[in-house]
């Protein structure tokens, strides 16, 4: 076929959808898990039945086991143990558990250790030699080693705390023979009591040894601290810095008080002295200043009396009379004496002021010296207090160590067993396994094992079983889900031939009746292939609708239909998609591009003598494009019989011109391509189309193959329109 040069196709964007957030984030997919368990139900059921049967058989065939128990109080509160537990942890070098504290796992591990059970193993081996011996292939007696015998006896013992916060241990012994279980518990009881006594004695010896090691250091430390205190006392001539400091503080307080009183007195004298300097003899302020001077007061009184006499005589005598002259001379003499007495008092007060100032300076110097002594004493007191505190602690430790050593020596001479048997070994009682309980446990265990095996088998197979998983792995939209439809190639061919003959007969009858209308089937006018209203047909109608709505701007005009591997139904999807599009009024061309294994002609019952390969071999016979009856809008090009290399043919320019031509001629061109893996034909054909429609069948396709195919599609830059899944 010849064709004009076509315009380039507009690019069709790749449509991808993001999976739900929970699929991207991962996590447990409950639905997928349930589907896996439903597929592998026979594995789960088989393993569950097997384990249940094994559990039941074990209960029936097992011999009864005799059980006896023993209870021991491991920390009795006696006066002796209180003395031992009161030893500081520095004495023994370990941290002793407080009385009444719950048992620790270390003690329980020690109680079942080989060294502690060694006398038990020796005793049981002597009394019951058959415990640690067996019979060889030749019937000879084989003696087990001590380690093997310990393991055998260890398996017969169960040692645990009686309660969460209990100091009582419970020992349970089990044996096929009742007397053997009782003998085992008696031996264990003796071994545990002996261990408690030896452990106590060992702790005491370690304590004494530790005390003896520490006593010289403690004595040396006490002597050193006492020497430091003695040196401080001698160097500073003190006995107790605190007492000396209190004395100095009291002295400072007394001198400060005396200094304040002296300052008050000195201020008063200075005021008196200033008044004396500013006053004249005989003035009132001077008399107040000299009120404490009796001589001055006597002279002052005489002067006053003389003034009275002068005043009295002035009334009798003239001022120039001898009597008045005598009186005035006496008055001048008295004033002179008063002046002399005032000067003498002033000198006395100045002398007192100087004396008081000297005393004040002496007191100030004394206070400063005392304060300096207090400052020096503060550092000495701090050092003295630190040494005294260390000496007190060291002395207390030394006293305590000496007391503990004496107590330990007393304890070491005693032989009281620290632990106490609360409940002696009980009478052995048979213990039979519960058949219903074992069956239930066997069924539960078998079910869990079966689920694990089923999941492991499902995971190791690598098969994808759900549309959701395929969509999650490919991140492509599912454009169609095709339900199961059972029919064979022969049935398809016969159905197509019958419909074609029916259509031809109806056409002839229509022409004979002179009608130009389209023929009808069973009285119903038919213009296209009658598509039944069933889920299978509706699935392809929905697929075509989704295909048209992928890109409304650039409608899909050509599509390649492919699958990862053969047998997934790509040819069936291509055929029925073409029929659905044609039935919806579209001119559709179906091209069988699977040249290596063509199937379209078998499904439609048409000839494969002429087809696509013949078209490229130079034949231009219009019969190469066959019209499919009774669908007038559906045209088919078979694969053809001409020998051609498919990859070379699809890569040729003729193929490009062909695809461009049919794309312009038909509304929709569908290419049935070979499988994606193992050959490149599908990638080349898909490159000529607007995109690829990937057909997958959950439950058949493997994840590894799907991943490879998606990787190849990405490398080839193929536009994958979406997925079509088949049940």
Residue pairs with C-beta under 8 A, 6 or more apart in sequence:
1 615
1 620
1 624
1 658
1 661
2 620
3 657
3 658
3 660
3 661
4 661
5 657
5 660
6 657
6 660
6 661
6 663
6 664
9 557
9 660
9 663
9 690
10 554
11 554
12 551
12 554
12 556
12 690
12 691
12 719
13 551
13 719
14 691
14 719
14 720
15 476
15 477
15 550
15 551
15 721
15 722
16 475
16 476
16 477
17 475
17 476
17 477
18 24
18 475
19 471
19 472
19 475
23 29
23 468
23 472
29 468
31 466
31 468
32 465
32 466
32 468
32 469
33 455
35 465
35 466
36 454
36 455
36 458
36 465
37 44
37 451
37 454
39 454
39 458
39 465
40 454
40 455
40 457
40 458
43 450
43 453
43 454
43 457
44 447
44 450
44 451
44 453
44 454
45 450
46 450
47 446
47 447
47 449
47 450
47 453
48 443
48 446
48 447
48 449
48 450
49 446
50 446
51 442
51 443
51 445
51 446
51 449
52 439
52 442
52 443
52 446
53 442
54 442
55 438
55 439
55 441
55 442
55 443
55 445
56 435
56 438
56 439
56 442
58 433
58 438
59 433
59 434
59 435
59 438
59 439
60 435
62 433
63 176
64 176
64 430
64 431
64 432
65 174
65 175
65 176
65 430
65 431
66 174
66 175
66 176
66 177
66 178
66 180
66 181
66 428
66 429
66 430
66 431
67 172
67 173
67 174
67 181
67 428
67 429
67 430
67 431
68 172
68 173
68 178
68 181
68 182
68 185
68 425
68 426
68 427
68 428
68 429
69 170
69 171
69 172
69 173
69 185
69 423
69 425
69 426
70 170
70 171
70 172
70 173
70 185
70 188
70 189
70 421
70 423
70 424
70 425
70 426
71 162
71 168
71 169
71 170
71 171
71 421
71 422
71 423
72 168
72 169
72 171
72 189
72 192
72 193
72 419
72 420
72 421
72 422
73 167
73 168
73 419
73 420
73 421
73 422
74 103
74 107
74 167
74 168
74 169
74 196
74 419
75 81
75 97
75 99
75 100
75 167
75 418
75 419
76 418
76 419
76 420
77 99
77 100
78 416
78 418
80 411
80 414
80 416
80 418
81 99
81 200
81 418
82 99
83 407
83 411
84 96
84 200
84 203
84 204
84 207
84 411
85 96
85 98
85 99
87 96
87 207
87 404
87 408
88 400
88 404
89 95
89 96
90 210
90 214
91 207
91 210
91 211
91 401
91 404
92 203
92 206
92 207
92 210
93 206
93 210
97 104
100 167
101 167
102 161
102 164
102 165
102 166
102 167
103 161
103 166
103 167
103 169
108 159
108 160
108 161
108 169
110 116
111 159
111 169
111 192
111 195
112 154
112 157
112 159
114 147
114 150
116 191
116 192
116 195
117 150
117 153
117 154
117 157
117 188
117 191
118 146
118 150
119 187
119 190
119 191
119 194
120 153
120 184
120 187
120 188
120 191
121 132
121 146
121 149
121 150
121 153
123 183
123 187
124 131
124 132
124 149
124 153
124 180
124 183
124 184
124 187
125 131
125 132
125 149
127 183
128 180
128 183
131 149
131 152
131 153
131 180
132 143
132 144
132 148
132 149
132 152
133 141
133 142
133 143
133 144
134 141
134 142
134 144
135 141
135 142
136 142
144 152
153 184
156 173
156 174
156 175
156 181
156 184
157 171
157 172
157 173
157 184
157 188
158 171
158 172
158 173
158 174
159 169
159 170
159 171
159 172
160 169
160 170
161 168
161 169
161 170
162 168
162 169
162 170
168 422
171 185
171 188
171 189
171 192
173 181
173 182
173 184
173 185
173 188
173 425
174 181
174 431
175 181
175 184
175 428
178 428
179 428
181 428
182 425
182 427
182 428
185 425
186 425
189 421
189 424
189 425
192 419
193 417
193 419
193 421
196 417
196 418
196 419
197 415
197 417
197 418
199 418
200 411
200 418
201 412
204 408
204 411
204 412
205 412
207 404
207 408
208 405
208 408
208 409
208 412
211 401
211 404
211 405
211 408
212 405
214 401
215 398
215 401
215 402
215 405
218 394
218 397
218 398
218 401
219 398
221 390
221 394
222 391
222 394
222 395
222 398
225 387
225 390
225 391
225 394
226 391
228 387
229 384
229 387
229 388
229 391
232 238
232 241
232 380
232 383
232 384
232 387
233 239
236 377
236 380
238 244
238 377
238 380
241 377
241 380
241 381
241 384
241 385
242 381
244 377
245 374
245 377
245 378
245 381
248 370
248 373
248 374
248 377
249 374
251 370
252 367
252 370
252 371
252 374
255 363
255 366
255 367
255 370
256 367
258 363
259 360
259 363
259 364
259 367
262 356
262 359
262 360
262 363
263 360
265 356
266 353
266 356
266 357
266 360
269 349
269 352
269 353
269 356
270 353
272 289
272 349
273 346
273 349
273 350
273 353
275 285
275 286
275 288
275 289
276 286
276 289
276 290
276 342
276 345
276 346
276 349
277 346
279 285
279 286
279 289
280 286
281 335
281 338
281 339
281 342
282 300
282 303
282 335
282 338
286 342
287 296
287 297
287 300
289 345
290 296
290 297
290 341
290 342
290 345
291 297
293 341
293 345
295 341
296 338
296 341
296 342
296 345
299 334
299 337
299 338
299 341
300 338
302 334
303 331
303 334
303 335
303 338
306 327
306 330
306 331
306 334
307 331
309 327
310 324
310 327
310 328
310 331
313 323
313 324
313 327
314 324
317 323
317 324
318 324
458 465
461 702
462 702
462 703
462 704
463 699
463 700
463 701
463 702
463 703
464 470
464 473
464 696
464 698
464 699
464 701
464 702
464 703
464 706
465 698
465 699
466 698
467 478
467 481
467 698
467 723
467 725
469 698
470 478
470 696
470 698
470 701
470 706
470 723
470 725
471 477
471 478
471 723
473 703
473 706
473 707
473 710
474 694
474 706
474 710
474 720
474 723
476 694
476 720
476 722
476 723
477 722
477 723
478 722
478 723
478 724
478 725
479 543
479 546
479 547
479 550
479 693
479 721
479 722
479 723
479 724
480 539
480 540
480 542
480 543
480 546
480 724
480 725
481 539
481 724
481 725
481 726
481 727
482 536
482 539
482 540
482 543
482 569
482 573
482 724
482 725
482 726
482 727
483 535
483 536
483 539
483 727
484 726
484 727
485 536
487 495
489 599
489 602
489 603
492 602
492 603
492 604
492 605
493 602
493 603
493 604
493 605
494 605
496 603
496 604
496 605
496 628
497 605
499 529
499 629
499 630
500 628
500 629
500 630
502 521
502 630
503 519
503 526
503 629
503 630
504 629
506 519
506 520
506 521
506 526
506 630
507 519
509 519
510 516
510 517
510 518
510 519
517 525
518 525
518 526
518 527
519 525
519 526
519 630
520 526
521 530
521 630
524 530
526 630
527 632
528 582
528 583
528 585
528 631
528 632
528 633
529 579
529 582
529 583
529 630
529 631
529 634
531 537
531 541
531 579
531 580
531 583
536 576
537 576
537 580
540 573
540 576
540 577
540 579
540 580
541 580
541 583
541 584
543 573
543 577
543 580
543 724
544 577
544 580
544 581
544 584
546 722
547 556
547 559
547 577
547 693
547 721
547 722
548 555
548 556
550 556
550 721
550 722
554 690
556 668
556 690
556 691
556 721
557 663
557 666
557 667
557 668
557 669
557 690
558 659
558 662
558 663
558 668
558 669
558 670
558 671
558 688
558 689
558 690
559 668
559 669
559 670
559 671
559 689
559 690
559 691
559 692
559 693
559 721
560 593
560 670
560 671
560 673
560 682
560 685
560 686
560 688
560 689
560 691
560 692
560 693
561 570
561 571
561 573
561 574
561 577
561 670
561 671
561 672
561 673
561 692
561 693
561 695
561 724
562 570
562 673
562 674
562 675
562 676
562 682
562 686
562 692
562 693
562 694
562 695
563 569
563 570
563 675
563 676
563 694
563 695
563 696
563 697
564 675
564 676
564 677
564 694
564 696
564 701
564 705
564 706
564 709
565 675
565 676
565 677
565 701
565 705
566 597
566 675
567 697
567 700
568 695
568 696
568 697
568 700
568 701
568 726
569 695
569 697
569 726
570 672
570 673
570 675
570 695
571 592
571 594
571 599
571 600
571 603
571 672
572 603
573 693
573 695
573 724
573 726
574 590
574 600
574 670
574 671
574 672
575 590
575 600
575 603
575 604
575 672
577 670
577 693
578 588
578 590
578 634
578 668
578 670
579 631
579 634
581 588
581 667
581 668
581 670
582 588
582 628
582 631
582 632
582 633
582 634
583 631
583 633
585 633
586 633
586 667
586 668
587 633
587 635
587 665
587 666
587 667
587 668
588 633
588 634
588 635
588 666
588 667
588 668
588 669
588 670
589 625
589 635
589 636
589 637
589 662
589 665
589 666
589 668
589 669
589 670
590 600
590 628
590 634
590 635
590 636
590 637
590 670
590 672
591 612
591 636
591 637
591 662
591 669
591 670
591 671
591 672
592 598
592 599
592 600
592 601
592 611
592 612
592 636
592 637
592 638
592 639
592 672
593 612
593 639
593 650
593 671
593 672
593 673
593 674
593 681
593 685
594 600
594 639
594 672
594 673
594 674
594 681
595 612
595 613
595 639
595 640
595 644
595 646
595 649
595 674
595 681
596 646
596 674
596 679
596 681
597 674
598 608
598 611
598 638
598 639
599 672
600 636
600 638
600 639
600 672
601 607
601 608
601 611
601 638
601 639
604 628
604 636
606 626
606 628
606 636
606 638
607 626
607 638
608 638
608 639
608 640
608 641
609 640
609 641
610 619
610 621
610 623
610 624
610 638
610 640
610 641
611 624
611 637
611 638
611 639
611 640
611 641
612 624
612 637
612 638
612 639
612 640
612 649
613 639
613 640
613 641
613 642
613 643
613 644
613 649
614 621
614 624
614 640
614 641
614 642
615 624
615 637
615 640
615 658
616 642
616 644
616 649
616 652
616 654
616 655
616 658
617 642
617 644
624 637
624 640
625 635
625 636
625 637
626 635
626 636
626 637
626 638
627 634
627 635
627 636
628 634
628 635
628 636
635 666
646 674
646 679
646 681
647 679
647 680
647 681
647 684
649 655
650 681
650 684
650 685
650 688
651 684
655 688
656 688
659 669
659 688
659 689
662 669
663 669
669 689
671 685
671 686
671 688
671 689
673 681
673 682
673 685
673 686
673 692
674 681
674 682
675 682
676 682
676 683
676 709
676 712
676 713
677 705
677 708
677 709
677 712
682 692
683 712
683 713
683 716
683 718
686 692
686 716
686 718
686 719
687 716
687 718
690 719
690 721
691 718
691 719
691 720
691 721
692 713
692 718
692 719
692 720
692 721
693 721
693 722
693 724
694 709
694 720
694 722
694 723
694 724
695 723
695 724
695 725
695 726
696 706
696 723
696 724
696 725
696 726
697 725
697 726
697 727
698 725
698 726
698 727
713 720
